[in-house]
Amino acid sequence: MEKLRGMLDICIRHQTVLGYSLVSLLTAASEHIFSSVLFRCPCSSWNMVYGSVFLLVPAIILFLLGFMVNDRTWRLLMGICHRKERCSSSPRKACTRCCPVLLQVTARAAVAPLTWVAVALFRASFYECAASGNSLLNNLVCNEKGGEECQQLLFQIPCNAKLSEKIQGDLYSLQAQSQLLGWLLITVTVTVYLIATCVSRCTSPVSYLQLKFWRIYWKKEWELFETKAEEHATRLAEINTNSFFKGTNQEPFVTPSNEDWWQISSLYTFSSQEQYYSMLHKYVKTNRGDGVRSGEGDQSPPVLGFVDETNASESGF
């Protein structure tokens, strides 16, 4: 039992990493199914288009889905047309607050498509089909073998294994190119992620232990908010239902106004002059929302990006 609790604690503590790992594994499995069951290279002048579609289009779809399942995307866009009238800051300041959020959402949405492209490049079937129909690569491969005949043979390489006896080195060169591109993609991705993480940590406006405390506070606040919201909604529904069926006057019941919901739903911005751990905290401490709007020096540091997230089970990523 103790071992089970220990494993659960580890899973909870590293749920973000485990979530990304699960997404990567599912993406790799999907790529294997696509390449084994659905993919059939036409072995004609359509090789370039067909191979590129299987290599890139699923990655684009996964990228768009990454935006759709991320709760911060909808938190940023929700009511944006109405908020134009409510916004007192300039577009430049609004962009300064929103751009870091968009970058973080983009980075998370890119996990699945990058995994798809990397795995597909290692398997080389998509790239081999696309490259065999590419005129530039055909010129490189066929520079010593004669143009038209070699090009027709390259079109047939993904479909006819016997051609490897004639141009075996060229077949291996396409596979090698694909795998080298896969390693290059992984290297660049890891390097960019490491640099971004280092910059984020180095420019953190809070200390290491305060950041840990902040994460604990945010998690507990969200858990309590969900519990209280469910209780509040249940009570309000019960009052309205009883009033309807019994024909009695509605009981007095206080519920947050639209303005209150707008205040706590805004994107969190950090100010060194104030110590608020969330928009709800800021709302409560500033006379229930009076003056909650962001100030001149507010910012959205990437290291505090978790403040605008909801529960991981809802946001998906």
Phi, psi and omega in degrees: 000319180295321179295322179295318177296320178298320179293321178295320178298318179296318179297318180294319183293326183244036185294330179293313179297317179296323178297314177296321179297319178296318179299317180295318180295316179296322178295316179297320178295320179296321179296320179297319179294316180299313184289330183272325188256314189265328188283124175220103182296133183289343179054051179210195179293351177274002183305315183299312182293313184296312180295321180294322179298314180291332181280321191252322185298314176301325178295320178295318179297317178296324178296316179293321177296326177300323175291321185292323184271356179272121184296333183291332176300311183285331175293326178286323185269339186302118176069022186295330179293324179282331183288344178301322180287336184269346188278123178263347182274162180285161178302327181295317179291322178296321179293324179298326179277326186274328184299316176301323179294316179297322179296319179293319178295319179297318180298319179289322180291340184277352184298307183294313180296323177295322176296316179302309183296318181297312180296319179296322178292324178292322178287330170075354183292316179295313182295320180299318179293314181293317183291328180293343177253005181272128184293323180295313179291327176298321178295323179291319183285322188260020184293340180244005188242003183088137192289291192296313182295317180295322180295319178296323177293320179296324176302326185271350184304314182295342184251345186229104182291338181293336179293343179296338177290330181273317183232052184299318181296323179293323178297314179295327181294323177294317177296320180295318177301315181298314182291324176295320177296324177297313178295323178296318178298315179296317181297314180296318181297313180295320180296314180296319180296318180296316179297316180297320179294317179297316179296318179299316180290320182292328181264014181298133179279355181233163181280172184297313182288325177294324177296320176299314178299319181300316180297319178297314180300314182299318181296314180292321179298317181293320178298315179293322180298316178298317181296311181293323179296320178293317178297316182295314180296321179296316180295317179295319177296322180294317180297313181294321179293315179297320180296323181289311186282329181268349178069026180259166176292147181291137177292146176296129182210123183271129176225150182302145179279171177301320179296321178298316179296320177300319185296313184278348180269354180293157176294137180287135173232140184268138174230128181293344181273348181230153181239079177245138185261357177189171177292329176294317177298316180295321180298315183292322186280345182249058176054049177054050169103350180291118179078027182286339185301154187296147180267187186296318187261014182291149181214170179236080181295138180302328182293341178255018182297336182294343184295329182267007180267154171260191181302139183301331180291336178271315185288334174087327182236000000 
